[in-house]
Amino acid sequence: MSQDKPFYLVWRPGGANPTYRHPDHGSALQEAQRLAHLNPGMTFFVLIASDSFKRTDTEHRVLFDPTHDDVPF
């Protein structure tokens, strides 16, 4: 299982879904503070992604790439 690095999101209840992944806690804190300053009375939360799940039903593995000239016969 590959392990992705955790990331942080800034979220406001009732707001749009967060789209930017902050690479560290400090960056997310600064953004939450900036947004709170611009939007008096609104609360912004700093969230960390701790786990993820992904379902994969089909695996594609390339055994031979016919676009190359190294034909084995």
Residue pairs with C-beta under 8 A, 6 or more apart in sequence:
4 52
5 23
6 48
6 49
6 50
7 21
7 22
7 23
7 48
7 49
8 21
8 22
8 23
8 24
8 25
8 27
8 28
8 46
8 47
8 48
8 49
9 18
9 20
9 21
9 22
9 28
9 46
9 47
9 48
9 49
10 18
10 20
10 22
10 28
10 31
10 32
10 35
10 44
10 45
10 46
10 47
11 18
11 44
11 45
11 47
12 35
12 39
12 42
12 43
12 44
12 45
13 43
13 45
15 42
18 47
20 31
21 49
22 28
22 31
25 46
25 48
28 46
29 46
32 44
32 45
32 46
35 42
35 44
36 42
36 43
36 44
64 72
